[in-house]
Amino acid sequence: MYRALTRQIEVTVEPNFMPERSVPERGQFFWSYTITITNGGPLTVQLKTRHWIITDATGRTQEVRGEGVVGEQPVLAPGERFEYTSGVPLPTPSGFMTGSYQMVGDNGEEFDIAVPAFSLDSPDVRRTLN
């Protein structure tokens, strides 16, 4: 599990390689990732936008920006959490992702929180590293 804490808001990520959605001989590798956002701060906050930087094993990067996550812009009161699962394809058997969420507090202040960099590794890659 990967973890980042920004302004008392914790983001954890659990990536999972999905062999049933991958076709290695065609250069298609797929991962799901589950993200939990926990508001440990004193303000109610809303996730407005996301920004991802996805890097494959060749160093090629792709940036993704958009509103919310999985079609939602969750509001988190102090102590609340939001969890979602999404996925990412890569043309290589490994890579990594990092990013941020733009939040807005109930006081109107906008700020970014970090999503920790997390590794995307297929079991085949792990085997060759050992």
Beta strands, then each sheet from edge to edge (+ up, - down):
strand 1: 2-6
strand 2: 9-17
strand 3: 29-39
strand 4: 45-56
strand 5: 61-67
strand 6: 75-76
strand 7: 81-90
strand 8: 94-105
strand 9: 110-121
sheet 1: 1+ 2- 3+ 7-
sheet 2: 5+ 4- 6+
sheet 3: 5+ 4- 8+ 9-
end
